Amino acid sequence: MDGNHLPIIHNSGYKGDIEIFTDKYSLQIEATLVNKYNQKRAELEPVIRHAINFESKNYAPQTIYIANELDDNVINIFRASQFIEFKDTTSNMRHVYGVNIFAFTTNEIIRILDSDITDTEILNVINKYKNNTPIFIK
């Protein structure tokens, strides 16, 4: 991120842009510069694939997706992905029973970084409001 907390480049390869590991959780952050009209084409599959691979190998995993603006269809597909069985793309032996991908806008992340909200507080809120059963999102 630059001095204004804006993403500059993305990570290449088979991992998320940022990975954080603690004794309480594993966090993967996916940030994009792609506008909301191109997110489904450019970001949907790689973010889900990275989340699957991350979730299959880490303790208490969470993926956070950050974009300047968010496409509603992409967010809905991310939400639905918590109810889908996947196979790890690095090893077809591992199954993942849903991935949790939560999306923020860049401005929301800037407000969080500028406040006194801790990482565990954010993750607790995300997990508190995670759906246990599928719902229709309009």
Residue pairs with C-beta under 8 A, 6 or more apart in sequence:
1 7
1 8
1 31
2 8
4 110
5 106
5 109
5 110
5 113
6 106
7 17
7 31
7 32
7 33
7 66
7 106
10 17
10 31
10 32
10 33
11 17
11 18
14 49
14 50
14 53
14 89
14 90
15 28
15 50
15 53
15 54
16 28
16 29
16 30
16 47
16 50
16 51
16 54
16 63
17 29
17 30
17 31
18 27
18 28
18 29
18 31
19 26
19 27
19 28
19 29
19 54
20 26
20 27
20 28
20 29
20 119
21 27
21 58
24 60
24 120
25 59
25 60
25 61
25 62
25 120
25 123
26 54
26 58
26 59
26 60
26 61
26 62
27 61
27 62
27 63
27 64
27 119
27 123
28 50
28 51
28 54
28 61
28 62
28 63
28 64
29 63
29 64
29 66
30 43
30 46
30 47
30 50
30 51
30 63
30 64
30 65
30 66
31 65
31 66
31 67
31 106
32 39
32 42
32 43
32 65
32 66
32 67
33 68
34 42
34 43
34 67
35 68
35 69
36 67
36 69
36 70
36 71
36 74
37 71
39 67
39 70
39 71
39 74
40 71
40 73
40 74
40 77
43 65
43 67
43 74
44 74
44 77
47 63
47 65
47 78
47 101
48 77
48 78
48 81
48 86
48 99
48 101
49 89
50 63
51 61
51 63
51 81
51 99
51 100
51 101
52 86
52 87
52 88
52 89
52 96
52 99
53 88
53 89
53 90
54 61
54 63
55 61
55 63
55 96
55 99
55 100
56 88
56 90
56 91
56 94
56 95
56 96
57 88
57 94
61 100
62 100
62 102
62 123
62 126
62 127
63 99
63 100
63 101
63 102
64 101
64 102
64 103
64 104
65 78
65 101
65 102
65 103
65 104
66 103
66 104
66 105
66 106
66 109
67 103
67 105
67 106
68 105
68 106
68 107
69 105
70 103
70 105
74 103
75 103
76 137
78 101
78 102
78 103
79 101
79 131
79 137
80 134
81 98
81 99
81 101
82 98
82 99
82 100
82 101
82 130
82 131
83 98
83 134
84 98
84 99
85 95
85 96
85 97
85 98
86 95
86 96
86 98
86 99
87 94
87 95
87 96
88 94
88 95
88 96
100 126
100 127
100 130
102 126
104 112
112 122
